[in-house]
Amino acid sequence: METLTERQKLILSLVVHDYTKTARPVGSKRLVEKFRLDFSPATVRNELAALTEMNFLRQPHTSAGRVPTEKGYRYFVGTLMQTQELSEENRRMIEHQFFQTQQEQGIDGWMKLAASILAVQSNAISVVSAPMPVRNGLKHVAVIGITGKQILLVLVLDGGQMQQRFITLDEQTSQNELTVIANEINQRFKGMTTEQIRKESQIEKSRDPLMELILKNVLNAMYETDAMKAGEVYTDGISNVLAEPEFSESEDARRALKILEERPALQNFLSRTTWDQKIGGVQVLIGGEGLLANLRNCSMVLARYGLPDTLTGTVGVIGPMRMPYSRNIPTVRFIAGLLSDLVSESLG
């Protein structure tokens, strides 16, 4: 990325701040007058032209001022931005709301409250996914003979999920033999994750074809559960985005909001985007970052919450690229911290 002078950094930062508040292109005269700059409008005009040439700004019309580009927003967020921490009064109010909800409504109430608070604080769309187990350890296996050559495999995982599947054998087998195999699997693999069972079973490969068949189905069932990493998604504040000038009468808003209607796609997107993030870490995606075409005119601020390697979810906001990042980032981080504490207390 190009190296900017201190004056160019200042002017880019001021353009972002002003455009975020007004949604109107910013000109050199306005910058000098509003921010009482020490240099002339002509000097600022030259710097605006240079920033435009480097693709940090763009000019919607020949006679208009400048607006930030995706590149400009990314540089601002990564290099220039100074976050505005939540006030102590605001933090206490939010904590009190969560405490009341914890007493009265439990986890479903936490998710709805987190979505509501984020929507109000950010003036954007909030998204909160319910916490799900990170790795599903094996808790118990039962193998039941049904009729003839058909058996039922019942799988219970540490996170509380249960999987059932029917298996057709090559020949009829007694319930006693099925119970012996189930007991052996429980003894050898209880508490292990999918990957741990796979590695252990390769090291101690069984010579019993029936044992191998049942264990293969156990692994397949666990892989399916592992693939469902995102819980139910709670949203709020859709009217906030529809009220923004960029989306008030635009097809962009309809495309952006369509992803909120397609819950499985949204669940998968949130899980895939934040899965490698550390708990409490904030990720900023500007212009969709190429991940979802419907969000190419939006930005997202996302954080992962919960307990590492145990139970996690995603919390964040979606809005126009012209969002107040300096306020939204600490707000998302604070809510993620509260949800992590609540998950920890509930498991404790």
C-alpha positions as CSV (number, residue, x, y, z in Angstrom):
1,M,0.0,0.0,0.0
2,E,1.2,3.5,-0.8
3,T,2.8,5.6,1.9
4,L,0.8,8.6,2.9
5,T,2.2,11.9,4.2
6,E,0.9,13.1,7.6
7,R,-1.1,15.8,5.9
8,Q,-2.7,13.2,3.6
9,K,-3.5,11.0,6.5
10,L,-5.2,13.9,8.3
11,I,-7.3,14.9,5.2
12,L,-8.3,11.3,4.6
13,S,-9.4,10.9,8.2
14,L,-11.4,14.1,8.1
15,V,-13.1,13.1,4.9
16,V,-14.2,9.8,6.4
17,H,-15.4,11.5,9.6
18,D,-17.4,14.1,7.7
19,Y,-18.9,11.7,5.1
20,T,-19.9,9.3,7.9
21,K,-22.0,11.9,9.5
22,T,-23.5,13.7,6.4
23,A,-23.4,11.1,3.5
24,R,-22.5,14.0,1.3
25,P,-19.3,14.4,-0.8
26,V,-16.7,16.4,1.0
27,G,-14.9,19.4,-0.7
28,S,-11.7,21.3,0.1
29,K,-13.5,24.5,1.2
30,R,-15.7,22.6,3.6
31,L,-12.7,20.8,5.2
32,V,-10.8,24.0,5.7
33,E,-13.7,25.9,7.2
34,K,-15.2,23.1,9.3
35,F,-12.0,21.8,10.8
36,R,-10.1,25.2,10.7
37,L,-7.1,23.8,8.9
38,D,-3.8,25.7,8.7
39,F,-3.5,25.3,4.9
40,S,-5.5,26.8,2.0
41,P,-8.3,25.2,0.1
42,A,-6.0,24.9,-2.9
43,T,-3.5,22.8,-0.9
44,V,-6.3,20.6,0.3
45,R,-7.7,20.3,-3.2
46,N,-4.3,19.0,-4.4
47,E,-4.1,16.5,-1.6
48,L,-7.7,15.3,-2.4
49,A,-6.6,14.8,-6.0
50,A,-3.6,12.8,-4.9
51,L,-5.7,10.6,-2.6
52,T,-8.1,10.1,-5.5
53,E,-5.3,9.1,-7.8
54,M,-4.2,6.5,-5.2
55,N,-7.8,5.2,-5.0
56,F,-8.3,6.2,-1.3
57,L,-11.1,8.6,-2.4
58,R,-13.4,8.9,-5.4
59,Q,-15.3,11.7,-7.0
60,P,-18.9,10.8,-7.7
61,H,-19.3,13.7,-10.2
62,T,-16.9,16.1,-11.9
63,S,-18.0,19.1,-9.8
64,A,-18.6,17.2,-6.6
65,G,-16.4,16.7,-3.6
66,R,-14.8,13.3,-2.6
67,V,-16.1,10.2,-0.8
68,P,-14.0,7.3,0.7
69,T,-13.5,4.2,-1.4
70,E,-13.3,0.6,0.1
71,K,-9.5,1.1,0.1
72,G,-9.8,4.4,2.0
73,Y,-12.1,2.9,4.6
74,R,-9.7,-0.1,5.1
75,Y,-6.8,2.3,5.6
76,F,-8.7,4.4,8.0
77,V,-9.8,1.4,10.1
78,G,-6.4,-0.2,10.0
79,T,-4.2,2.8,10.5
80,L,-5.9,6.1,11.4
81,M,-9.0,5.3,13.5
82,Q,-9.1,6.1,17.2
83,T,-11.9,4.0,18.9
84,Q,-14.4,5.7,21.2
85,E,-14.9,3.5,24.2
86,L,-18.4,3.2,25.7
87,S,-19.1,5.5,28.5
88,E,-19.2,4.1,32.0
89,E,-22.8,5.0,32.3
90,N,-23.6,3.2,29.1
91,R,-21.7,0.1,30.1
92,R,-23.4,-0.1,33.5
93,M,-26.8,0.2,31.8
94,I,-26.1,-2.6,29.4
95,E,-24.7,-4.9,32.1
96,H,-27.8,-4.3,34.2
97,Q,-30.1,-5.2,31.3
98,F,-28.2,-8.5,30.8
99,F,-28.3,-9.3,34.5
100,Q,-32.1,-8.9,34.5
101,T,-32.5,-11.0,31.4
102,Q,-30.2,-13.7,32.8
103,Q,-32.4,-14.0,35.8
104,E,-35.7,-14.0,33.9
105,Q,-35.3,-15.5,30.4
106,G,-32.0,-17.4,30.0
107,I,-30.0,-17.8,26.8
108,D,-32.8,-17.0,24.4
109,G,-33.3,-13.7,26.2
110,W,-29.6,-12.9,26.1
111,M,-29.5,-13.3,22.3
112,K,-32.5,-11.1,21.7
113,L,-31.2,-8.5,24.1
114,A,-27.8,-8.5,22.5
115,A,-29.3,-8.0,19.1
116,S,-31.6,-5.2,20.4
117,I,-28.8,-3.3,22.2
118,L,-26.4,-3.6,19.2
119,A,-29.0,-2.3,16.8
120,V,-29.7,0.8,19.0
121,Q,-26.0,1.5,19.7
122,S,-24.8,1.1,16.1
123,N,-27.9,2.3,14.2
124,A,-27.3,-0.7,11.9
125,I,-28.5,-4.3,11.6
126,S,-27.4,-6.5,14.4
127,V,-26.6,-10.3,14.0
128,V,-26.1,-12.6,17.0
129,S,-25.7,-16.4,16.6
130,A,-26.5,-18.7,19.5
131,P,-23.5,-20.5,21.0
132,M,-22.8,-24.0,19.7
133,P,-20.2,-26.6,20.7
134,V,-16.8,-26.1,19.0
135,R,-15.9,-29.7,19.0
136,N,-18.4,-32.4,19.6
137,G,-16.9,-35.0,21.9
138,L,-18.5,-38.5,22.0
139,K,-20.6,-39.1,25.1
140,H,-22.4,-42.3,24.4
141,V,-23.2,-44.8,21.6
142,A,-26.0,-47.4,21.6
143,V,-26.6,-50.0,18.8
144,I,-30.0,-51.6,18.7
145,G,-31.2,-54.4,16.5
146,I,-34.5,-53.5,14.8
147,T,-35.6,-56.3,12.5
148,G,-33.8,-58.8,10.3
149,K,-30.5,-57.2,9.2
150,Q,-31.4,-53.6,10.1
151,I,-29.9,-51.9,13.2
152,L,-30.3,-48.4,14.7
153,L,-27.3,-46.4,15.8
154,V,-27.9,-43.8,18.5
155,L,-25.2,-41.2,19.1
156,V,-25.1,-38.7,22.0
157,L,-22.5,-35.9,22.0
158,D,-21.1,-33.8,24.8
159,G,-22.9,-30.7,23.5
160,G,-26.3,-32.5,23.9
161,Q,-26.9,-33.2,20.3
162,M,-28.2,-36.6,19.3
163,Q,-27.8,-38.4,16.0
164,Q,-29.7,-41.5,14.8
165,R,-29.2,-43.5,11.7
166,F,-30.3,-46.8,10.4
167,I,-27.7,-49.3,9.0
168,T,-28.4,-52.4,7.0
169,L,-26.0,-55.3,7.7
170,D,-24.9,-58.1,5.4
171,E,-26.2,-60.6,7.8
172,Q,-28.4,-60.7,10.9
173,T,-26.5,-60.1,14.2
174,S,-27.6,-60.7,17.8
175,Q,-28.3,-57.9,20.2
176,N,-25.7,-59.2,22.5
177,E,-23.0,-58.8,19.8
178,L,-24.2,-55.3,19.0
179,T,-24.1,-54.3,22.7
180,V,-20.5,-55.7,23.0
181,I,-19.4,-53.5,20.1
182,A,-21.2,-50.4,21.5
183,N,-19.6,-50.9,24.9
184,E,-16.1,-51.2,23.2
185,I,-16.7,-48.0,21.3
186,N,-17.8,-46.2,24.5
187,Q,-14.8,-47.5,26.4
188,R,-12.2,-46.6,23.7
189,F,-13.5,-43.3,22.4
190,K,-15.7,-41.6,25.1
191,G,-14.9,-37.9,25.3
192,M,-12.9,-37.9,22.0
193,T,-13.6,-35.5,19.1
194,T,-14.2,-36.6,15.6
195,E,-10.6,-36.1,14.6
196,Q,-9.3,-37.8,17.7
197,I,-11.5,-40.9,17.1
198,R,-10.4,-41.0,13.4
199,K,-6.7,-41.0,14.3
200,E,-7.1,-43.4,17.2
201,S,-9.1,-45.9,15.1
202,Q,-6.4,-45.8,12.4
203,I,-3.7,-46.6,14.9
204,E,-5.7,-49.5,16.5
205,K,-7.5,-50.7,13.4
206,S,-10.1,-53.4,14.3
207,R,-10.2,-56.7,12.4
208,D,-13.9,-57.0,13.0
209,P,-15.8,-55.8,9.9
210,L,-19.0,-55.1,11.9
211,M,-17.0,-53.0,14.4
212,E,-15.4,-51.1,11.5
213,L,-18.8,-50.5,9.8
214,I,-20.4,-49.1,13.0
215,L,-17.4,-47.0,13.8
216,K,-17.5,-45.6,10.3
217,N,-21.1,-44.5,10.8
218,V,-20.3,-43.0,14.2
219,L,-17.6,-40.9,12.5
220,N,-19.9,-39.8,9.6
221,A,-22.6,-38.8,12.1
222,M,-20.1,-36.7,14.1
223,Y,-18.7,-35.1,10.9
224,E,-22.3,-34.0,10.0
225,T,-22.8,-32.5,13.5
226,D,-19.4,-30.7,13.3
227,A,-20.5,-29.2,10.0
228,M,-23.4,-27.4,11.7
229,K,-21.2,-24.9,13.6
230,A,-23.6,-21.9,13.7
231,G,-26.6,-21.7,16.0
232,E,-29.9,-19.9,15.4
233,V,-29.3,-16.3,14.3
234,Y,-31.1,-13.3,15.9
235,T,-31.3,-10.0,14.1
236,D,-32.6,-6.5,14.8
237,G,-32.5,-3.0,13.4
238,I,-33.4,-3.7,9.7
239,S,-35.2,-0.3,9.6
240,N,-31.9,1.4,10.5
241,V,-30.3,0.4,7.2
242,L,-33.4,1.1,5.1
243,A,-33.3,4.7,6.5
244,E,-29.7,5.3,5.3
245,P,-29.4,7.5,2.1
246,E,-27.4,4.7,0.3
247,F,-30.3,2.2,0.7
248,S,-33.5,4.2,1.1
249,E,-34.5,3.8,-2.6
250,S,-31.9,1.3,-3.8
251,E,-31.8,-2.2,-5.1
252,D,-28.6,-2.5,-2.9
253,A,-30.7,-2.6,0.2
254,R,-32.9,-5.4,-1.1
255,R,-29.9,-7.5,-2.1
256,A,-28.3,-6.9,1.3
257,L,-31.4,-7.8,3.3
258,K,-32.0,-10.9,1.2
259,I,-29.1,-12.7,3.1
260,L,-31.0,-12.0,6.3
261,E,-33.9,-14.0,5.0
262,E,-31.8,-17.0,4.0
263,R,-30.9,-18.1,7.5
264,P,-28.9,-21.3,6.7
265,A,-26.7,-19.2,4.4
266,L,-26.3,-16.5,7.1
267,Q,-25.5,-19.1,9.7
268,N,-22.9,-20.7,7.5
269,F,-21.4,-17.3,6.6
270,L,-21.0,-16.2,10.2
271,S,-19.5,-19.5,11.3
272,R,-17.0,-19.6,8.3
273,T,-16.0,-16.0,8.7
274,T,-15.2,-16.0,12.5
275,W,-14.3,-19.6,13.1
276,D,-10.5,-19.0,13.2
277,Q,-10.8,-15.8,15.3
278,K,-9.8,-15.7,18.9
279,I,-12.6,-15.1,21.5
280,G,-13.3,-11.4,21.8
281,G,-11.3,-10.5,18.7
282,V,-13.0,-8.1,16.3
283,Q,-13.0,-8.6,12.5
284,V,-14.0,-5.8,10.1
285,L,-15.2,-6.7,6.6
286,I,-15.5,-3.7,4.3
287,G,-17.5,-4.0,1.1
288,G,-18.2,-7.7,1.9
289,E,-14.5,-8.4,1.3
290,G,-15.6,-10.6,-1.6
291,L,-17.3,-13.2,0.6
292,L,-20.9,-12.4,-0.2
293,A,-21.9,-10.6,-3.4
294,N,-25.1,-9.3,-1.8
295,L,-23.0,-7.4,0.8
296,R,-20.6,-5.7,-1.5
297,N,-21.9,-2.3,-0.6
298,C,-22.0,-3.0,3.1
299,S,-19.5,-3.5,6.0
300,M,-19.6,-5.9,8.9
301,V,-18.0,-5.7,12.3
302,L,-18.0,-9.2,13.8
303,A,-16.6,-10.8,17.0
304,R,-16.5,-14.4,18.3
305,Y,-17.7,-15.0,21.9
306,G,-17.9,-17.9,24.3
307,L,-15.3,-20.3,25.6
308,P,-12.4,-21.4,23.4
309,D,-12.6,-25.0,22.2
310,T,-15.9,-25.4,24.0
311,L,-19.0,-23.3,23.1
312,T,-18.9,-20.2,20.8
313,G,-21.1,-17.9,18.8
314,T,-20.8,-14.7,16.7
315,V,-22.0,-11.2,17.4
316,G,-21.8,-8.2,15.1
317,V,-23.4,-5.5,13.0
318,I,-24.1,-5.0,9.3
319,G,-24.4,-1.5,7.8
320,P,-23.3,0.7,5.0
321,M,-19.6,1.2,4.4
322,R,-20.2,4.7,5.8
323,M,-20.7,3.3,9.3
324,P,-19.1,4.8,12.5
325,Y,-16.4,2.1,12.9
326,S,-14.8,3.9,15.8
327,R,-18.0,3.4,17.8
328,N,-19.2,0.1,16.5
329,I,-16.0,-1.8,17.0
330,P,-15.8,-1.2,20.8
331,T,-19.5,-1.8,21.1
332,V,-19.4,-5.2,19.4
333,R,-16.3,-6.1,21.5
334,F,-18.1,-5.1,24.7
335,I,-21.2,-7.1,23.9
336,A,-19.1,-10.1,22.9
337,G,-17.3,-9.9,26.3
338,L,-20.6,-9.9,28.2
339,L,-21.9,-12.9,26.2
340,S,-18.6,-14.8,26.9
341,D,-19.1,-14.1,30.6
342,L,-22.7,-15.3,30.5
343,V,-21.7,-18.5,28.6
344,S,-18.9,-19.2,31.2
345,E,-21.3,-18.7,34.1
346,S,-24.0,-20.9,32.6
347,L,-21.5,-23.7,32.0
348,G,-20.1,-23.3,35.5
